[in-house]
Amino acid sequence: MGLFPASTVAIVLLSALALVGCGRGVSSSSVKFRPYDPQSRNVFMVIGAPNGLAGVATDVREMSKVLNDKTNGFNWNVVSNSNAPKNYILRELTANAASVGEFGTLGLYVSGHGSSDGKFMTADGMMSYSEVSAAIAAGRAQPLKRLMAFNDSCYSGHWVDGNGSLPDDMKGLNEPAEFFADHTPEVAQALADAQVETMAQQLTLSGDKGRADSIEQFLTFAASKKSQTSLDYGREKGGAFTWSLRKVFSNLKTQRPDATMGDLATQAVDATWQETRHHKPVFKAVPVAMLEEKIFEFSDGN
């Protein structure tokens, strides 16, 4: 992420604002849909590593505020660090993955630089996704039910792609905004459910289906396609994607108390593109029912 397109640095990691509530979804035969549970222990890591980017500290501060706002009803245990070294991130991932409840959600938000091959530039060195997944797996005796990852960074679409290529018959899921525009919700759900078993294996942290480190449900949202850089607006606004996401969230909270995660995602895609005319966010949910979750289900309305 940079004020201008970066040539050698970009960030590809889990960045996450998991602005999620509970909704009704369609269960597939292979993955039981479990909505966000505010009664479980749910942990959200909000991580930054500026390496010269003025907007990172703003992103971390403002995202932490949203997640800690009790009027949103999320019940997140928020862990934040605006200049995080590699060992700290890996250690906290393991500890927090271990502490998430049986039906809890683990979230991770990262803002900063990285490399076009998917490595995150921490405060003291590069970190691969395989190291991140191994750290999460190290803390789990049972499968993680829900992982939510939002990423404000250059080339972050690599993570939406599973940090690599998906099978040819699943290419339609790579661009969810366009995908859902081309299909009715019923058709989109049916197509997604038909691929859930394959997707579950693709998203298994170890790559070995059935291991204890696999995850059942996955939602990720990236600032840009994997071929695009993303923009940092500096100390006042932070990253363009996070800035747009926060604005959309605030507007939905005021005007659409029945809004879903799908509403947030699709509107944030449009808002970021309108704001930048440079990069377009992409997102993916497995199963698709995660996009039906109502953001403000547990809000007290204040």
C-alpha positions as CSV (number, residue, x, y, z in Angstrom):
1,M,0.0,0.0,0.0
2,G,1.4,3.4,-0.9
3,L,0.4,6.9,-1.7
4,F,1.3,6.0,-5.3
5,P,1.4,2.6,-6.9
6,A,4.2,0.6,-5.3
7,S,6.6,-1.4,-7.5
8,T,8.2,-3.8,-5.0
9,V,6.1,-3.5,-1.8
10,A,2.6,-4.6,-1.2
11,I,0.8,-6.4,1.6
12,V,-1.0,-9.6,1.3
13,L,-2.3,-10.8,4.5
14,L,-5.4,-11.1,6.6
15,S,-6.7,-7.7,7.3
16,A,-9.9,-7.7,9.1
17,L,-12.8,-5.7,10.3
18,A,-15.2,-8.4,11.0
19,L,-18.3,-6.2,11.2
20,V,-20.5,-9.2,11.7
21,G,-23.7,-10.2,13.4
22,C,-26.0,-13.2,13.2
23,G,-28.2,-14.1,10.3
24,R,-30.0,-17.0,8.7
25,G,-28.1,-19.1,6.2
26,V,-28.3,-22.2,4.1
27,S,-26.4,-25.1,5.4
28,S,-24.4,-27.3,3.0
29,S,-24.1,-31.0,3.3
30,S,-20.4,-30.8,4.1
31,V,-20.1,-27.7,6.2
32,K,-22.6,-26.7,8.9
33,F,-23.2,-23.0,8.8
34,R,-22.7,-21.4,12.2
35,P,-23.4,-17.7,12.5
36,Y,-21.4,-15.3,14.7
37,D,-22.0,-16.1,18.3
38,P,-21.7,-13.1,20.7
39,Q,-21.8,-15.4,23.7
40,S,-18.6,-17.2,22.6
41,R,-15.1,-15.9,23.1
42,N,-14.4,-14.0,19.8
43,V,-10.9,-12.5,19.3
44,F,-10.0,-9.9,16.7
45,M,-6.3,-8.9,16.1
46,V,-5.8,-5.5,14.6
47,I,-2.3,-5.3,13.3
48,G,-0.2,-2.7,11.6
49,A,3.4,-2.4,10.4
50,P,3.9,1.1,8.9
51,N,7.4,0.9,7.4
52,G,7.0,4.5,6.4
53,L,3.2,4.5,5.7
54,A,1.6,7.4,7.7
55,G,-1.9,5.9,7.4
56,V,-1.3,2.6,9.1
57,A,-1.5,4.0,12.7
58,T,-4.8,5.6,11.7
59,D,-6.2,2.3,10.3
60,V,-5.3,0.4,13.5
61,R,-6.7,3.0,15.8
62,E,-10.0,3.5,13.9
63,M,-10.6,-0.2,13.3
64,S,-10.0,-0.9,16.9
65,K,-12.6,1.8,17.8
66,V,-15.2,0.2,15.6
67,L,-14.6,-3.3,17.0
68,N,-14.6,-2.1,20.6
69,D,-17.8,0.0,20.2
70,K,-20.3,-1.9,22.5
71,T,-23.2,-0.3,20.7
72,N,-22.4,-2.5,17.7
73,G,-23.0,-5.6,19.8
74,F,-20.0,-7.6,18.5
75,N,-18.4,-8.7,21.8
76,W,-14.9,-8.8,20.3
77,N,-11.8,-9.2,22.5
78,V,-9.6,-6.8,20.5
79,V,-5.8,-7.1,20.4
80,S,-4.1,-4.3,18.6
81,N,-0.6,-3.3,17.7
82,S,0.3,-0.5,15.3
83,N,3.9,-1.5,14.7
84,A,4.0,-5.3,15.1
85,P,7.2,-7.4,14.7
86,K,7.0,-10.9,13.2
87,N,7.4,-12.9,16.3
88,Y,4.7,-10.9,18.1
89,I,2.2,-11.5,15.4
90,L,2.9,-15.3,15.2
91,R,2.8,-15.7,19.0
92,E,-0.5,-13.8,19.3
93,L,-2.1,-15.7,16.5
94,T,-1.3,-19.0,18.3
95,A,-2.5,-17.8,21.7
96,N,-5.7,-16.2,20.3
97,A,-6.5,-19.1,18.1
98,A,-6.3,-21.3,21.2
99,S,-8.6,-19.0,23.2
100,V,-11.4,-18.8,20.7
101,G,-14.5,-20.6,21.9
102,E,-16.0,-23.7,20.3
103,F,-18.3,-21.6,18.2
104,G,-16.2,-18.4,18.3
105,T,-14.7,-16.4,15.5
106,L,-11.1,-15.4,15.0
107,G,-10.5,-12.2,13.1
108,L,-7.3,-10.5,11.8
109,Y,-6.9,-7.1,10.3
110,V,-3.5,-6.1,8.9
111,S,-2.4,-2.8,7.4
112,G,1.0,-2.0,5.9
113,H,3.4,-3.1,3.1
114,G,4.1,-6.4,1.7
115,S,5.4,-8.2,-1.4
116,S,3.6,-9.1,-4.6
117,D,4.1,-12.8,-3.9
118,G,2.0,-12.6,-0.7
119,K,4.5,-11.9,2.1
120,F,3.6,-9.4,4.8
121,M,6.2,-6.8,5.7
122,T,6.2,-6.8,9.5
123,A,8.1,-4.3,11.6
124,D,11.2,-6.4,11.4
125,G,11.0,-8.7,8.3
126,M,8.8,-10.5,5.8
127,M,6.2,-13.1,6.9
128,S,4.6,-15.7,4.6
129,Y,1.0,-16.8,4.8
130,S,2.2,-20.4,5.5
131,E,3.8,-19.0,8.7
132,V,0.5,-17.3,9.6
133,S,-1.5,-20.5,9.0
134,A,1.0,-22.6,10.9
135,A,0.7,-20.2,13.9
136,I,-3.1,-20.5,13.9
137,A,-2.9,-24.3,13.6
138,A,-0.5,-24.5,16.5
139,G,-3.1,-23.1,18.8
140,R,-5.9,-25.4,17.8
141,A,-6.9,-28.9,19.1
142,Q,-10.2,-28.8,17.2
143,P,-11.1,-27.1,13.9
144,L,-11.5,-23.4,13.9
145,K,-15.2,-22.8,13.1
146,R,-14.8,-19.2,11.7
147,L,-12.0,-17.2,10.3
148,M,-12.6,-13.6,9.1
149,A,-9.9,-11.7,7.3
150,F,-9.9,-8.3,5.8
151,N,-6.8,-6.8,4.1
152,D,-6.0,-3.2,3.2
153,S,-2.9,-3.6,1.0
154,C,-1.5,-3.8,-2.4
155,Y,-2.0,-7.0,-4.3
156,S,-4.2,-8.3,-1.5
157,G,-6.4,-10.2,-4.0
158,H,-3.9,-13.0,-3.7
159,W,-5.3,-13.9,-0.3
160,V,-8.9,-13.9,-1.6
161,D,-7.7,-16.4,-4.1
162,G,-6.4,-18.6,-1.3
163,N,-2.9,-17.2,-1.7
164,G,-2.8,-18.9,-5.2
165,S,-5.0,-20.2,-8.0
166,L,-8.3,-21.8,-7.5
167,P,-9.5,-24.7,-9.6
168,D,-10.8,-23.6,-13.0
169,D,-14.4,-24.5,-12.1
170,M,-14.3,-22.1,-9.2
171,K,-13.0,-19.0,-11.0
172,G,-16.4,-17.4,-10.7
173,L,-15.9,-17.1,-6.9
174,N,-12.8,-14.9,-7.4
175,E,-14.8,-11.8,-8.2
176,P,-17.8,-12.0,-5.9
177,A,-19.3,-8.6,-6.8
178,E,-19.5,-9.5,-10.5
179,F,-20.3,-13.1,-9.6
180,F,-23.4,-12.3,-7.7
181,A,-24.5,-9.7,-10.2
182,D,-24.5,-12.4,-12.9
183,H,-26.5,-15.0,-10.8
184,T,-29.6,-15.0,-8.7
185,P,-29.0,-15.6,-5.0
186,E,-30.4,-19.1,-5.3
187,V,-28.1,-20.0,-8.2
188,A,-25.1,-18.4,-6.5
189,Q,-25.8,-20.4,-3.4
190,A,-26.3,-23.6,-5.3
191,L,-23.0,-23.1,-7.2
192,A,-21.2,-22.3,-4.0
193,D,-22.6,-25.2,-2.1
194,A,-21.6,-27.5,-4.9
195,Q,-18.0,-26.4,-4.4
196,V,-18.0,-26.3,-0.6
197,E,-16.1,-29.5,-0.1
198,T,-13.4,-28.5,-2.5
199,M,-13.3,-25.0,-1.0
200,A,-13.0,-26.4,2.5
201,Q,-10.0,-28.4,1.4
202,Q,-8.6,-25.3,-0.4
203,L,-9.0,-23.3,2.8
204,T,-7.7,-26.0,5.2
205,L,-4.7,-24.3,6.8
206,S,-2.5,-27.4,6.4
207,G,-3.8,-28.2,3.0
208,D,-4.8,-31.7,4.4
209,K,-8.5,-32.0,4.6
210,G,-9.8,-33.3,7.9
211,R,-6.9,-32.2,10.1
212,A,-7.6,-30.3,13.3
213,D,-6.2,-27.1,11.9
214,S,-8.8,-26.9,9.2
215,I,-11.4,-24.2,9.2
216,E,-15.1,-24.6,8.6
217,Q,-16.1,-21.1,7.5
218,F,-14.1,-18.3,5.9
219,L,-14.7,-14.7,5.0
220,T,-12.0,-12.6,3.5
221,F,-12.1,-9.1,2.0
222,A,-9.1,-7.5,0.3
223,A,-8.4,-3.9,-0.7
224,S,-7.6,-4.7,-4.3
225,K,-7.3,-7.4,-7.0
226,K,-4.1,-9.4,-6.9
227,S,-2.8,-7.4,-9.9
228,Q,-3.5,-4.0,-8.3
229,T,-1.7,-1.8,-5.8
230,S,-3.7,0.1,-3.2
231,L,-3.6,3.6,-1.8
232,D,-2.7,5.1,1.6
233,Y,-4.2,8.5,2.2
234,G,-1.9,9.3,5.1
235,R,-2.5,10.2,8.7
236,E,-5.8,11.9,8.4
237,K,-7.7,9.1,6.6
238,G,-5.5,6.0,6.5
239,G,-5.8,3.4,3.8
240,A,-8.4,4.2,1.1
241,F,-10.0,0.8,1.5
242,T,-10.3,1.0,5.2
243,W,-11.5,4.6,4.9
244,S,-14.3,3.6,2.5
245,L,-15.2,0.5,4.6
246,R,-15.6,2.6,7.7
247,K,-17.8,5.2,6.0
248,V,-20.0,2.5,4.5
249,F,-20.3,0.8,7.9
250,S,-21.3,4.1,9.6
251,N,-23.9,4.9,6.9
252,L,-25.4,1.4,7.2
253,K,-25.6,1.6,11.0
254,T,-27.5,4.8,10.7
255,Q,-29.7,4.1,7.7
256,R,-29.9,0.3,7.3
257,P,-30.2,-1.5,10.7
258,D,-31.1,-4.7,8.7
259,A,-28.0,-4.6,6.6
260,T,-26.0,-7.8,5.9
261,M,-22.4,-8.5,5.5
262,G,-23.1,-8.8,1.8
263,D,-24.5,-5.2,1.8
264,L,-21.3,-4.0,3.5
265,A,-19.0,-5.9,1.1
266,T,-20.7,-4.8,-2.1
267,Q,-21.1,-1.2,-1.1
268,A,-17.5,-1.0,0.2
269,V,-16.3,-2.3,-3.2
270,D,-18.2,0.4,-5.0
271,A,-17.2,3.1,-2.5
272,T,-13.5,2.3,-2.7
273,W,-13.6,2.3,-6.5
274,Q,-15.5,5.6,-6.6
275,E,-13.0,7.0,-4.1
276,T,-9.8,5.9,-5.9
277,R,-10.5,4.9,-9.5
278,H,-7.3,2.9,-9.0
279,H,-8.1,-0.3,-7.1
280,K,-11.2,-2.4,-6.6
281,P,-11.7,-4.6,-3.5
282,V,-12.6,-8.3,-3.8
283,F,-14.2,-10.6,-1.3
284,K,-15.2,-14.2,-0.8
285,A,-17.3,-16.1,1.7
286,V,-17.4,-19.9,2.2
287,P,-20.2,-20.8,2.6
288,V,-22.0,-18.0,0.8
289,A,-24.5,-17.9,3.7
290,M,-21.9,-15.9,5.7
291,L,-22.8,-12.9,3.5
292,E,-26.4,-13.1,4.7
293,E,-25.4,-12.5,8.3
294,K,-27.0,-9.3,9.7
295,I,-24.3,-6.9,10.9
296,F,-26.3,-5.2,13.6
297,E,-28.3,-8.2,14.9
298,F,-27.0,-7.6,18.4
299,S,-26.8,-3.8,18.4
300,D,-28.6,-2.0,21.1
301,G,-29.6,0.7,18.5
302,N,-27.6,3.5,20.0
